[in-house]
Amino acid sequence: MAMTIHVDIVSAEQEVYSGMAEMLFAPAELGEVGIAPRHAPLITRLKPGEVRVKLNDRESLAYYVSGGLLEVQPHVVTVLADTAIRAHDIDEAAALQAKARAEEMLSDKSGKYDYAHAKAELAEAIMQLKTLERLRKRGS
């Protein structure tokens, strides 16, 4: 039997996942990290993107996080996300609308929009769409 690690994924609104896993993959600030059981302690910021929980060789769960923190202890991994949702629950139409709206705000040179906010909204929409695309490619 493979070794496992306890994983908790929590958003500001709710606990999204709590259970055992063989591995966790997350979009850390300096690149994607893979966390296995007995990993060295670590705290790092997360970028928007996909967190993948590998339950076993046949099953993985995918989540979208909008950013947050990853805390690793030898037997527990905690993802503290600003927003975390199951990849299957991402509203593709809403993400496409948000992307179009952000692109429109960025192209408007009148100065009436907060460009930093528009860039953040665009990045979030793009990462949601990429998470959906990865999910489809894996056939989940």
TAFENBEL-V461048 format. One record per residue. D_LAST is the distance of its C-alpha to the last C-alpha in whole Angstrom. Layout:
D_LAST / D_LAST
//
This chain:
24 / 22 / 24 / 22 / 22 / 22 / 20 / 21 / 20 / 22 / 23 / 26 / 25 / 24 / 22 / 18 / 17 / 20 / 19 / 19 / 17 / 18 / 17 / 17 / 16 / 18 / 20 / 23 / 26 / 27 / 24 / 20 / 21 / 20 / 21 / 22 / 24 / 28 / 27 / 30 / 31 / 30 / 29 / 28 / 27 / 24 / 23 / 20 / 17 / 14 / 14 / 12 / 13 / 13 / 13 / 14 / 14 / 11 / 9 / 8 / 9 / 9 / 12 / 14 / 18 / 21 / 23 / 25 / 26 / 24 / 27 / 27 / 29 / 29 / 27 / 26 / 23 / 24 / 22 / 24 / 23 / 25 / 21 / 18 / 15 / 12 / 10 / 9 / 12 / 14 / 16 / 16 / 19 / 21 / 20 / 21 / 24 / 25 / 24 / 27 / 29 / 29 / 30 / 33 / 34 / 34 / 36 / 38 / 41 / 43 / 43 / 42 / 38 / 37 / 35 / 34 / 32 / 31 / 30 / 28 / 26 / 25 / 24 / 22 / 21 / 20 / 18 / 16 / 15 / 14 / 12 / 10 / 11 / 9 / 6 / 6 / 8 / 6 / 4 / 0
//
